[in-house]
Every structure is written in structure tokens, then in C-alpha cells.
Amino acid sequence: MQELDFNKYASYSKPGPRYTSYPTAVEFNPSFQEADLLEAFKRADQNIPLSLYFHLPFCKSACYFCACSVIYTNSQSKKERYIGYLAKELELLKSHLDTQRSVVQLHFGGGTPTFYNAAQLERIIQKIKETFHNFSKEAELSCEIDPRHFSLEQMQVLKKHGFNRLSFGVQDFDPQVQVAINRLQSVDLVHEKVQIARDFGINSINFDLIYGLPLQTIKSFEKTLLEVLKLNPDRLAVFNYAHVPWVKHTMKIDPKTLPSPQEKLALLQFLIGFLKGHGYEMIGMDHFAKKDNELYLALQNKQLRRNFQGYTTKKFSQTIGVGVTSIGEGQDYYTQNFKDLKRYEQALDSGHLPVERGIRLSTEDRLRKEVIMHLMNNLELDFSSIEKAFDIDFKTHFKDALNALKPYEQEGLVVINEGGLTTSPTGAMLVRNLAMVFDAYLGAQSGAQRFSQTL
């Protein structure tokens, strides 16, 4: 990778979306309600398979880096009550949705899914399988794992029900960093819990890491990466820490301890080179995989996709979000459940799906979604394939966006020719910035505190 002028490239840092969706979640609005979702279910292509996302929101304590929708509790009764409401939501979905359709993905996110004990996980999975009967033989069943809350008994339940991919929250192994983010877990603990998964034949293991954490340096992060290599995950998700305390009040991190944009770029450049030197290739903007991993193979074939669960090798599927704050996705809509637990429960008690907000996509939204997602996934655009799919002339339709890319082109961050657009290796680190020029909503948005910094 070419040497970076960190001062120059740090100047590109500005608030911007992560593009787990387009339009982004800030565009979801409360005019989209249950009736709109039911209409979306009716018009959906019934031949498209389903992905299921279950939000299990409870955590024992706050991790200061986390911006997820989480409820902190030690109460067993709260967890039991929530299982009952998941069952209610599944019953309602069964009355409005063809649950015989093929299921190609099931993901447990949170919160801390493994904060539920083995018996509770068994009941949740049983109810899911009583509702959705047609799991594909190639389905990916995955669960986020907090090593501090993971046991042999839980692994037995997950294996029994066909879970085949686990994602361990590692973040950083440096003791000082762990204290600063309120997430204490030793290398030995993580090794022990990963070994449980290995013993049960789980070959697809991902680690979540974060760069840009307080007190983090290249030297300290190198030590973390060396420990990670010993544990031999086949995938890594290395996220840019987003300091958004105005969104998440539990982000009790002193901003003075955070690396500067220049230091974060140096960290990112280092980790890309380090991981590449040890057999991991960069996937999209924040994932890495070994060359024999399906993510890397999908990237080579330009078949990578991105959704709220991360990168996937599956073709487009209709995502059904279940649980408080869960997001669902169809070809022309997004929907989100209530974030407030009481309102979520009240909706279900009254016999309604707990839809708080959403959006129906226009044709222009779908076009720009395809452009942004393909760029985020594959770090390139083929103009002709988009022109054929949407009956447009790309350079005419996106004249303003291409003009906005000229400074990036002059810096060698992107190459634009007659047929398409390709990012350079360093341009890939700024792919959020590149995608932003195609976002029709950004101009109407005001206030820097809507999004995290791109660097």
C-alpha cells in the first residue's frame, strides 16, 4: 500500500453513514406503520428466501464502546418475560407471512445473546423452528458471543440446532484499553471459549475487533493482533470506533484518550498490511478473511452483499427482524420495531406487529441503494450492469456525483473510466466518503451529530 500523508487524508474525516442500509436509518419515519409492512409482505416476491434476525437486547453491564440498543439488567424475570413476547411476535408473523419459505440465514444479535442460559436459548430456538419450518441445508445460523458469558451447555444447544458460525466480541486484548472501555476479558478466557466452539466443529469463527479505542497505539494493537493469530479465526471484523456519546450516554470515554484521525489512519494502514502479511484479505471496508473463506471467494466473484448483520455471501433475501428495535428489509422497504420495550410489549399485547417506523423505497432509492451497496461491498462499480438494471445512462444520471469524486480521483483514491469506477487500496479506507456522493438525502440533513466520523 502506498505511503499516506496522514494530515492530508485525515482532512477527509467528516460525519457520514456506515451504510448498513440505504436510505439510512435516520430516514425511517413513523408514517410507515403496521399496515404498510403487511402490504409489503403481500407484494414481496414469494420466491425470495428469508433471513431471520432476532434482537436479544439484555446485557449485564455497559461496555463503553458500544452503541447498540441494549438493556442492562441482572433480572432473570425480565429475560423470561422477553421470551414470551418473542413468542407472541412469532405467532403474529405466522398469520401474516408465509413461514414455509426457505430460510437461508438466522442471526442472534444484541445485547448479549449468550446472556440467556442454555435452557432459555433452547426455548427460543424451538419456537423459531416451530414457526419457520423450511431451513435450507446451506443456511447460515450465527450467534454473537460474549466470551464472558458463554458455556459448554450453550454451545451444546447451538450445535444441536445447526448453528454453524459464531462471532466472538474481542475488541482489544490490551489491559489498559480494556479498563478504559469497561470490557475485561483475558486472552486465556477467550482462548478457552473459542476452543469450546472448535471442539463442537464450528469452523466459521469471526472475531470483532475495534481500532481507534482509547489509549490504543500501533504497538499495543500489534500485540492484540499477534494474540488473535494464535486463535486462528477465519474472519475478522475490524470496526472503526464511533464515539457518539450524544447517541449513547454509556460511552463514558474521555475523548482526550482517543487517537487522532491521523493516528487512526496509521492504525488502519498498519492492520491492513499486518493482516495481509498473515493471510487475511480485506473484504469491503471493515472485514478480513482468509483466501479460502467464502467471503473472499464471493468478493472475487463480485457476489458480496451487505445488510444489518454484516457482509454475507447469500443472494438477496427478505430480512424479518424480530424483537425490540429489530430492523427488517425487503426489496422496496425497511421496517423497524419499537426501541422502547414497553411500547414493544403494548403493541404485541394489542395484537399488532410492533412497527415503530420504516420507509418504502422509491425507484430512485432502489437505484442509489444498488450503487452504494455495490460500492461498499466490492469497492468498484460497473456502469453497464446498473444501466441495464435501471434503464439509465449512468454518467448522465450521476453527473453531479461523478463531479464530486474528481478530488478523490486526482488524489489517486479512485479510478474512473468509461466502463466504471474502482477504488485504490488507500481509497478503500475512505469508501464511506465515496459512497456519500451518491446519497441523495445527505444534502437535506443538518447537524454533524447525526453520524460518526468516517475516520
Secondary structure, DSSP 8 states (H G I E B T S, - for coil): -----HHHHHTT--B----SSSS-GGG-BTT--HHHHHHHHHHS-TTS-EEEEEEE-EESS--TT--S--EE---HHHHHHHHHHHHHHHHHHHHHS-TTS-EEEEEEEES-GGGS-HHHHHHHHHHHHHH---EEEEEEEEEEE-GGG--HHHHHHHHHTT--EEEEEEE---HHHHHHHT----HHHHHHHHHHHHHTT--EEEEEEEES-TT--HHHHHHHHHHHHHH--SEEEEEE----TTT-TT----GGGS--HHHHHHHHHHHHHHHHHTTEEEETTTEEEETTSHHHHHHHTT--EEETTEEESS---EEEEESTT-EEEETTEEEEE-SSHHHHHHHHHTT---EEEEEE--HHHHHHHHHHHHHHHHSEEEHHHHHHHHT--HHHHTHHHHHHTHHHHHTTSEEE-SSEEEE-TTGGGGHHHHHHTT-TTGGG---GGGS-B--
